[in-house]
Amino acid sequence: MRLQRDIIALALALAVPAALAGTPSAPSETAGSIPDLSGIWWHPFLPGMEPLASGPTALRNLSRRNGVGNYDQLVGDYTNPILQPWAAKVVRKFGELSKAGVTYPSPANQCWPEPLPYIYKNTGLLLLQQPHELTLIYNHELRKVRMDAPHPATVTPSWHGDSVGHYEGDSLVIDTLGQKHGPFAMLDLYGTPYSDKLHVVERYRVIDYEEAKDGLERNAKENMKAGGAQELDPSYRGKHLQVFFTVEDPNVFTTPWSATITYARGSNEWRESVCPENPHDYLTHRDVEVPTAAKPDF
């Protein structure tokens, strides 16, 4: 984890303010036309994904506490029609384990890299904009996004995949392929599986509070407030950052599906967050191999 902290520190040192200039591949784009998404953003809920009011969308928690999803008991809605039958059985099995009081291993409790969109469970996001790349830091995890560049003809799988981005008006669009499978591969806390065909497209926009209210209200109805929510002022009515993301995996889902995650401004203190590798497998009560790498995969 020391290497990971060093990488994050280097990213912070090298980052420059957003929108310094147009990118070489988009010479008509001026600094003024590039939306400023940079800085520290927070969301106060777990798991954090905001299912849409209608249409194919993220799984909800069938276990409820005080009317919202019970974060201490994760029972994904295996009847959601986005799931292929085999995937629904996987989600149902994880839910049965959770109802039985079993904490099954996941990327979070094993301290393995978290894929998209699982990574949205982190309540903090530090977004750094440079003309040629973006850096996104989620508490203790880091993603790199190449700007105005195509995916390679053959994508080499990596923990957070190959991400390329571009601006469309007031939106940042990020396209991600090639997310690696670890031993605890799941794209949400309910154990929903994914395959090498996983494709995630994110659209980031800075919006006013009135526009953000819908996502915030959907989140409050679905998810539990996180213990670290003190970073947010409940009376805050300023700008918000909303991510509308679409997930596609023809090996797992019957259709592409979408959801949102809505962040607000809060504390400007970026606290150190460390997740030491956890060798304990909660399900089998045996030790497991921890992830190692001779060099970073980006």
Secondary structure by P-SEA (a helix, b strand, c coil): caaaaaaaaaaaaacccccccccccccccccccccccccbbbbccccccccccccbbbbbbcccccccccccccccccccccccaaaaaaaaaaaaaaaacccccccccccccccccccccccbbbbbbcccbbbbbcccbbbbbbcccccccccccccccbbbbbbcccbbbbbbcccccccccccccccccccccbbbbbbbbbcccccaaaaaaaaaacccccccccccccccccbbbbbbbbbbbccccccccccbbbbbbccccccbbbbccccccccccbbbbccccccccc
